[in-house]
Amino acid sequence: MFKTKFKSILFLRLLRKFLVLIGIFFVVCLVFSFTEQPYWGYHWLGTSKAELKWEPKTIILLGGGGMPSQSNLMRSWYTEKAAKSFPASKVLVAMPGALSDPLSTPQLMKSELELRGVSAERIAFEPEGTNTRSQALNCQGIIKMQDPILLVTSPEHMRRAVLAFKKVGFEKVNALPAFENAAEADFSFTDDELGGNSIMIPDVGNNINMRYQMWNHLKYEILIAREMVALSYYKLRGWI
């Protein structure tokens, strides 16, 4: 009985310490969300290895989610812009899926590129890779290692993608991070002019930071944390 009670007390103490640490971590994240640091961390992941030194022979669109999804649509938009900037280049869609199925994600990504003006003759597939490392390895059998390539992927994924492709032996790796563009409109408003209930709380219409920026920064913090774990894993495995 005493042993069981002791274990219960020990468990509750450990649980309390864990919850305290979680609370402290959340407060730190919340405080940082009101600063510029999360954006610059996200920006660093997207640009620290992003460069354009060589005219690419192949533009590699690294797939993200399904179709449609924010990641794949953003990456497709940037791939189309790159394809028009380098009309002699091929486009390789690196996304797992059944090519025999016209509704599979890689085929839908191809259709999206065609809608944007990229001819079907320029588009090829790497449909087997299920992570960045396997995509890089599989591209070895499709693209010459000496040929310049251009990777298109989400900003938080860009650093790991460039390092992974260089690790398997690609010599000339360009990168184009698919950053979102901020809207140019002024989204401020006067709360009381919109009617509704008049309650004793601060107006938020002119507080863009509270309405949008803080939440975006919290999202960036999650993306940064996930990517730092992924980079650490890849480093330990010797994949970058």
Helices and strands as residue ranges (DSSP letters): H 2-32, H 37-47, E 58-62, H 70-85, E 90-94, H 105-115, G 120-122, E 123-126, H 132-139, E 149-153, H 155-167, E 173-177, G 191-194, H 208-208, I 209-213, H 214-237
